[in-house]
Amino acid sequence: MKGSFPTQAFKDIQTPFYYYDTALLQRTLDAIKEETDKNGNYHLHYAVKANANPKVLQLISRAGFGADCVSGGEISACLAAGFPADKIVYAGVGKSDWEIELGLKHGIAYFNVESLPELEVINELAARARTVARVSFRINPNVGAHTHAHITTGLSENKFGIAMEDMLTVIGRAQQMDHVDFVGLHFHIGSQITEMDDFKALCDRINELQEQLDEHRIEVKNINVGGGLGIDYRHPNEAPIPDFGAYFATYRHHLHLRPGQQLHFELGRAVVGQCGSLITRVLYVKPTAHKQFAIVDAGMTDLIRPALYQAYHRIENLSSDEAEETYDIVGPICESSDVFAKDYALNRCHRGDLIALRSAGAYGEIMASGYNCRALPKGYTTEDCD
Ligand SMILES: *Cc1c(COP(=O)(O)O)cnc(C)c1O
């Protein structure tokens, strides 16, 4: 089964480019909304780093979601796309002064603070701006996730967050400061997580930490559990929408919230991953003694995930229904790692065929680079292709 695409319109668009199925994005947003509406204290902050295409951001902001940013540039992109500042949260191990000042100027919801030195700088900059910064502490829960080593973030060996042992100390420091207001705790254990037990392990850890806080009579307004829910890269057509029911139920059943506590989520990949495809053309079919290559006009500069994490993307030939043949599907970049797939069965390829790399809506377009002086790929939506 292949996805359905406006291939007629694609014929007039310069490849490679990203295509976003806005109807699928909307259905995905509706599915999340159904869950968050059921639980009045659940709030979704879309993790902008997954995809900051302006049209994608606008759809998400119009659906009423907040945003999770990791840079000043993302804060600006979100404000431009219509996200209200008071629904923007900001994380990152290395926030520059100008980025903190930007957040203060717009009065974002809170900063997810990742170290004591950062807390001190935020307090200073807020004093200078004659304001009070709302801060939440990103705690490293030392919870592993069954995902690729490069995208696990919640182990004590990772650079992220504040060690659990230091939690009470940093909260105490914040309470002594005049220009910060402690409003919550933040966690994020990794990405492309498909085992609900990993999220359950995070819940168990947060429950333990909350008991410690109770003993010290420390109240926490917001618990932010980050993102990380994975998508089905193998079956984008059969499973276009992640199982949000199971995901939110895991938190509902296992996390013991205190009365009035708000629960914040920062999903990125699960929101936008399946709605995007990278569309490319076959330049050459190159036979060799051992195998044949389908050389396409997209490369690792357009979609780096296969080269970076050996990630799998389903690949479809949109122009051919001929019998399948086996290809190594490679790009034009001068790097041996510029390979999208090896020994992959595709309907017989010809020069000019349109190829779709599926499930490329998250960490695709946004990670594109200009290496080899290549132009950045553009992003088009369903509406652009009418
Ligand atoms: C990357 C990131 C997310 C989103 O992760 P996904 O796997 O895309 O859901 C959420 N929160 C923080 C702090 C992140 O760094």
The ligand as an ORCA input file, in Angstrom:
! r2SCAN-3c Opt
* xyz 0 1
  C      13.260     17.221     21.585
  C      12.514     17.557     22.787
  C      11.146     17.278     22.843
  C      10.382     16.596     21.750
  O      10.786     15.296     21.531
  P       9.960     14.375     20.522
  O      10.672     13.082     20.568
  O      10.035     15.010     19.176
  O       8.564     14.282     21.015
  C      10.470     17.660     23.981
  N      11.099     18.287     25.009
  C      12.401     18.565     24.972
  C      13.026     19.257     26.116
  C      13.163     18.207     23.868
  O      14.458     18.482     23.842
*
